Amino acid sequence: MDPFAAWPPPLPGPSTDPNAPWEPMHRPAERLGDPYLMLDMIRLQPALAAAIVESAGRDGSAVAVARLLGDAATRPGTPVAITGCGTSEHGAMAAAAILGEAWRRAGLPGVGPIPRQAFEAALDPWPGGVVIGVSHEGGTWATGEAMRAAREAGASVALITAGANSPLAKLADTVLATPFIDRSWCHTVGYLSPVVAAAAIGAALTGGTLDPAALRDLVAAGLALDATATVVAGELSAVARLLVTAGGSDRPAAHELTLKIEEAAWLPTTTRDLETLLHGHLPATDDTTGLVFIAADRHRREPRLERARQMLRAAGVVELRRAAIVSEAASGALPPELTPAGRLVIPDAPALPAPVATLVGTAVPLQLLAYRLALARGTNPDPIRRDDQRYAAAAAVHE
């Protein structure tokens, strides 16, 4: 029987029921080969995207968070921060990009939401304002400290989480609960969930609507790229290290791909901003280095792609193995010889706001690339190497 035939699938641990007992997720169930749990999680995300939009509209949580943002905008100079750790930090970066665009589209004054790393936000809270925490299970220590420090500094606090019954939910004035918890420790659901939640909040902030079917279809289009991801992973699997580069609202996806590859495939990977890569980093690269360029953001696309063409040509001179995750429009502007290791091409989705189309559209392709790299390198992505006692002990030390 298909465990995902019913929606949502049953799962112990954090819960969308605020009255249920909370406990952190336990070690993922062991699988001996493909498909690992990570792939199951990737495949259920089209339904998840639609479910998040529907649930956040039904319970009013998207409107409630949007109201906090709107109230902050009425007080000039009031800071709005979005914070998290790990995958949730990248979800917070994505949420800031989505909500920043919605903020401007709504004609609100000021700079709008700014992403902050949770530990730094805990050490240096901004007075007043609004802080939105992102924590998939709702138990992240540093994010909790950032939320607690924000409350003490007079801020209103919201939380995007799948753990409505979690310790962090008790620190929040407003909770947007997403309806499903990752079963793999190599989080995929944990990234897409806050991205879609932010899209729902952004729609509420602008007084618009967000079509659940449009998001579902965009996520599903990423699943159709699995065979291409397998080919690209094969081209990159033997490199000694990888670089991931992007600009604009593609940057959160670049950071998330870096983390997913290191967690799943144990391959040293580094994120560089598009322009940063050209300022002193190429001397550390050669034909044992792989490069993945991400370009789906349609805002200011042309100047970024012009610089990207120069970057990819320069990387080719020193024989980097070059691949890309790009939108259809960006792919058409990049000659095929610039990405000889292949490219994953996603729909442009012009009906969606630019950062929503970018960050929802690239989520599954980057996850599939990381998953297929793990298979090509013979690693199990689910336990993020904590089935090795050294890494389990290291986790115990810092957690």
Secondary structure, DSSP 8 states (H G I E B T S, - for coil): --TTSSSS---SSS-S-TTS-----------SSSS-HHHHHHHTHHHHHHHHHHHHHHSSHHHHHHHHHHHHHTSTT--EEEEESTHHHHHHHHHHHHHHHHHHHTT-SS---EEEEHHHHHHS--SSSEEEEE-SSS--HHHHHHHHHHHHTT-EEEEEES-TTSTTGGG-SEEEE-S---SSSS-SHHHHHHHHHHHHHHHHHHT----HHHHHHHHHHHHTTHHHHHHHHHHHTT-SEEEEEE-GGGHHHHHHHHHHHHHHH---EEEEETTGGGTTTGGG--TTEEEEEEE---TTHHHHHHHHHHHHHHHHHTT-EEEEEEEHHHHHHS-GGG-TT-EEEE---TTS-HHHHHHHHHHHHHHHHHHHHHHHHT--TTTTTTTSHHHHHHHHHH-
